[in-house]
Amino acid sequence: MTGSRDCLPQLRDRIFLTDGGIETTLIFHEGLELPYFAAFHLLRDEKGTEALRNYYARHAAIARDNGTGFILESATWRANADWGDKLGYTPAELDEANRKAVALLHDLKVTFETDRSPMVISGCVGPRGDGYDPGTIMGVGEAEAYHARQISVFAQAEVDLVTAITMTNTSEAIGVTRAAQALGLPVVISFTVETDGGLPSGEGLGQAIETVDRATDGGPAYFMINCAHPTHFERELTPGKAWVDRIGGLRANASKRSHAELDEATELDEGDPIELGAQYRDLRRRFRHINVLGGCCGTDHRHIEQICLRCLEV
């Protein structure tokens, strides 16, 4: 068992960076093929594994060089049963892919962690369906059972926590939380929102956070927002509201486009790294408890570096 599981260091008041948009970086900048946006598929061979290693190294070095913490998030957003089946993985092969993804992060932690830059390993859980469309929403019990196997593999691989990224609805988020709780793992829930600040399911962001907290006894260590530009959600964040205080991290898109527009785009919208860094800085000034900072679609190490530098000004 790793040392951070019982006392996550990112719960203290210091900046923890994480990586950017892993899939868009690997596809558009590295020229790699990721069927179904499945970054874990690269772990099949050493060339793909090395591409992942280099990707993480670029980001971890920013944290190390600037004295911030860093969360190593596994490349397993698509490594659940439905997506694995589409890619031809047996359940045992999928388990092994999840283990390999975490083992890679343990190696990187040894290489990059310093006293000034603590590093935390997170097992990434993605939605059963599409990250932009909730589709058929599972019941809470079904969601817990569905995600339990992947989370169990993460527990055995000695992650520090589980992070469910791009959650589109509260039922699935509750199921993930309960599956992690059953194994004694800290869990973080990251919701995505549309341009109006609401979840793809139609639930409000505040409503969603409150619903998950009620159903799980305040189970998540904190909540995050990802796969949306700051202009899509910043107006929803009112200082002093209890649910806003539960938000501990951001992984914003570089692009201001809607999910529907991004889905149809054939070219990468990288936005403006300097502008995005300034927007993070402004949000951090208003909400000092938001200290886990990374990116999502369209962002890469340039955006993370700007976010780091601007937020260290606060």
C-alpha positions in Angstrom: 0.0 0.0 0.0 1.3 3.4 -0.9 2.0 6.1 1.7 -0.4 8.8 0.4 -3.7 6.8 0.5 -4.4 7.6 4.1 -3.5 11.3 3.8 -3.6 12.7 0.3 -1.0 15.5 0.1 -3.1 17.5 -2.4 -5.7 18.1 0.4 -3.3 20.7 1.8 -3.0 24.2 0.5 -0.4 23.8 -2.2 -0.5 23.5 -6.0 -0.6 20.0 -7.5 -0.3 19.9 -11.2 -1.5 17.0 -13.4 -1.2 16.4 -17.1 -3.1 17.8 -20.1 -5.2 16.3 -22.8 -3.4 13.0 -23.2 -5.5 11.6 -26.1 -5.5 14.8 -28.2 -1.8 15.3 -27.6 -0.9 11.8 -28.6 -3.2 11.9 -31.7 -2.6 15.4 -33.0 1.0 16.1 -31.9 2.6 12.6 -31.8 0.7 11.2 -34.8 -0.4 8.1 -32.9 -3.6 6.1 -33.6 -5.8 5.8 -30.6 -9.0 3.8 -31.5 -11.9 5.0 -29.4 -9.5 7.5 -27.8 -8.0 4.6 -25.8 -4.6 5.7 -24.7 -4.1 2.5 -22.7 -4.0 0.6 -26.1 -0.4 1.9 -26.5 0.7 -0.3 -23.7 0.6 -3.3 -26.1 4.2 -2.7 -27.2 7.4 -0.9 -26.1 7.1 1.8 -28.7 3.6 2.8 -27.4 4.7 2.5 -23.8 7.7 4.8 -24.5 5.4 7.4 -26.0 3.3 7.3 -22.9 6.4 7.5 -20.7 7.7 10.6 -22.6 4.3 12.2 -22.4 4.1 11.9 -18.6 7.8 12.9 -18.3 7.3 16.3 -20.0 4.5 17.1 -17.5 6.1 15.7 -14.4 9.3 17.7 -15.2 7.3 21.0 -15.0 6.1 20.2 -11.5 9.6 19.1 -10.4 11.3 22.1 -11.9 8.8 24.5 -10.3 8.5 22.8 -6.9 4.8 21.9 -7.1 3.2 18.5 -6.4 2.1 16.3 -9.3 -0.7 13.8 -9.8 0.2 10.9 -12.1 -3.1 10.0 -13.8 -3.2 6.6 -15.4 -3.9 6.3 -19.2 -7.0 4.1 -18.4 -9.9 6.4 -19.2 -11.1 3.9 -21.7 -9.9 0.7 -20.0 -13.3 -0.5 -18.8 -15.3 -3.5 -20.0 -17.4 -2.0 -22.8 -14.5 -0.1 -24.5 -12.1 -3.0 -23.9 -14.5 -5.4 -25.6 -14.7 -3.0 -28.6 -10.9 -3.2 -28.8 -10.9 -7.0 -28.6 -9.5 -7.3 -25.0 -10.5 -10.2 -22.8 -11.3 -9.4 -19.2 -7.9 -10.8 -18.1 -6.1 -8.8 -20.8 -7.9 -5.6 -19.7 -6.9 -6.2 -16.1 -3.3 -6.6 -17.2 -3.5 -3.3 -19.2 -4.7 -1.5 -16.1 -1.9 -3.0 -14.1 0.7 -2.0 -16.7 -0.7 1.6 -16.8 -0.2 2.0 -13.0 3.2 0.3 -13.0 4.4 2.9 -15.5 3.4 5.6 -13.1 5.2 4.0 -10.2 8.4 4.0 -12.3 7.9 7.7 -13.2 7.3 8.6 -9.6 10.7 7.1 -8.7 12.3 9.1 -11.4 10.7 12.5 -10.8 9.5 12.8 -7.2 11.5 15.1 -4.9 11.0 16.5 -1.5 9.7 19.7 -3.0 7.5 17.8 -5.6 5.5 15.0 -4.0 3.8 12.8 -6.6 0.6 10.9 -6.2 -0.6 8.0 -8.3 -4.2 8.0 -9.4 -6.1 5.2 -11.2 -8.3 6.9 -13.9 -11.8 5.7 -14.4 -13.8 6.9 -17.4 -17.5 6.7 -18.1 -19.0 3.5 -19.4 -20.5 5.5 -22.3 -19.3 8.5 -24.3 -17.8 11.4 -22.3 -20.0 13.9 -24.1 -23.3 12.0 -24.0 -24.6 10.0 -21.0 -26.6 7.8 -23.3 -28.5 5.1 -21.3 -27.8 6.0 -17.6 -27.1 3.1 -15.3 -28.7 2.7 -12.0 -26.4 3.3 -9.0 -26.1 -0.4 -8.2 -25.3 -1.3 -11.8 -22.7 1.4 -12.0 -21.0 0.2 -8.8 -20.8 -3.3 -10.1 -19.7 -2.2 -13.5 -16.7 -0.2 -12.3 -15.8 -2.4 -9.3 -13.4 -4.7 -11.3 -11.2 -1.9 -12.7 -11.1 -0.2 -9.3 -10.2 -3.5 -7.7 -7.2 -3.9 -10.1 -6.1 -0.3 -9.1 -6.3 -1.2 -5.5 -4.1 -4.2 -6.0 -1.7 -2.1 -8.1 -1.3 0.2 -5.1 -2.7 3.5 -6.5 -3.1 6.3 -4.0 -6.6 7.2 -5.2 -9.1 6.7 -8.0 -10.3 9.6 -10.1 -13.4 9.3 -12.2 -13.0 11.7 -15.1 -15.7 13.1 -17.4 -18.6 11.9 -15.4 -21.8 12.9 -17.2 -24.4 12.0 -14.6 -24.8 11.5 -10.8 -25.8 7.8 -10.8 -22.6 6.7 -12.4 -20.6 9.0 -10.1 -22.3 7.5 -7.0 -21.6 4.0 -8.3 -17.9 4.7 -8.8 -17.7 6.4 -5.4 -19.3 3.4 -3.6 -17.0 0.9 -5.5 -13.9 2.8 -4.3 -15.3 3.1 -0.8 -15.8 -0.6 -0.6 -12.1 -1.1 -1.2 -10.9 1.6 1.1 -9.7 3.8 -1.7 -9.9 7.6 -1.8 -11.9 8.7 -4.8 -12.3 12.0 -6.7 -15.3 12.7 -9.0 -14.7 15.0 -12.0 -17.8 16.1 -13.8 -17.9 17.5 -17.3 -20.3 20.3 -18.1 -21.9 21.9 -21.3 -21.5 25.5 -22.3 -24.4 26.4 -19.9 -22.5 25.0 -16.9 -24.8 22.0 -16.5 -24.0 18.3 -16.9 -24.8 16.5 -20.2 -27.5 14.7 -18.2 -29.2 18.0 -17.6 -28.3 18.1 -13.9 -26.9 21.3 -12.5 -23.3 21.2 -11.3 -24.1 22.1 -7.7 -27.1 19.8 -7.7 -24.8 16.9 -8.9 -22.2 17.5 -6.2 -24.7 17.7 -3.5 -26.5 14.5 -4.7 -23.3 12.5 -4.7 -22.3 13.8 -1.3 -25.7 12.9 0.1 -25.7 9.4 -1.4 -22.2 8.5 -0.3 -21.9 10.3 3.1 -19.5 12.9 1.6 -17.5 10.1 0.0 -15.3 11.9 -2.6 -12.2 13.4 -1.2 -13.1 16.3 -3.5 -14.7 17.1 -6.9 -13.3 18.4 -10.1 -14.5 19.8 -13.4 -13.0 18.7 -16.7 -13.5 18.8 -20.4 -15.0 22.3 -20.5 -13.5 25.7 -21.0 -13.5 28.0 -17.9 -16.0 30.3 -19.6 -18.5 27.4 -19.5 -18.5 27.0 -15.8 -16.9 30.0 -14.0 -20.2 31.9 -13.7 -21.7 28.9 -11.8 -19.1 29.2 -9.1 -20.2 31.5 -6.3 -17.8 31.9 -3.3 -19.2 30.7 0.0 -21.5 28.0 -1.4 -20.8 24.7 0.3 -20.8 22.7 -2.9 -18.3 25.1 -4.5 -16.0 24.5 -1.5 -16.0 20.8 -2.5 -14.4 21.5 -5.8 -10.7 20.8 -5.5 -9.4 20.6 -9.1 -9.8 21.7 -12.7 -8.9 20.1 -16.0 -10.2 22.6 -18.5 -10.3 22.4 -22.3 -8.1 24.7 -24.3 -11.1 25.3 -26.7 -14.2 27.3 -26.0 -16.2 25.1 -28.4 -19.1 23.0 -27.2 -18.9 19.2 -26.9 -21.0 18.9 -30.1 -18.6 21.2 -32.0 -15.6 19.4 -30.6 -17.1 16.1 -31.7 -17.4 17.2 -35.3 -14.0 19.0 -35.4 -11.3 17.5 -37.7 -8.5 19.8 -36.5 -7.3 20.4 -33.0 -8.3 23.6 -31.3 -5.4 24.4 -29.0 -6.8 27.7 -27.7 -4.3 30.1 -26.2 -2.0 28.6 -23.5 -1.2 32.1 -22.1 -4.8 33.1 -21.9 -5.8 29.8 -20.3 -3.0 30.2 -17.7 -4.4 33.6 -16.8 -7.9 32.3 -16.5 -6.7 29.6 -14.1 -4.8 32.2 -12.1 -8.0 34.3 -11.8 -10.0 31.3 -10.7 -7.4 30.4 -8.1 -7.5 33.9 -6.7 -11.2 33.5 -6.1 -11.0 29.9 -4.9 -7.8 29.1 -3.2 -9.1 25.6 -2.3 -8.9 24.7 -6.0 -5.3 23.5 -6.2 -5.3 20.4 -8.5 -4.6 21.9 -11.9 -4.4 20.2 -15.2 -5.9 20.2 -18.7 -8.2 18.3 -21.0 -8.9 18.3 -24.7 -6.5 20.4 -26.7 -4.1 21.1 -23.9 -0.5 19.9 -23.7 2.6 20.6 -21.6 2.7 24.2 -22.9 -0.7 24.9 -21.3 0.3 23.1 -18.1 3.4 25.2 -17.9 1.5 28.4 -18.3 -1.1 27.3 -15.7 1.8 26.5 -13.3 3.6 29.8 -13.8 0.5 32.0 -13.5 -1.0 30.2 -10.5 2.3 30.4 -8.6 1.9 34.2 -8.9 -1.2 34.0 -6.6 
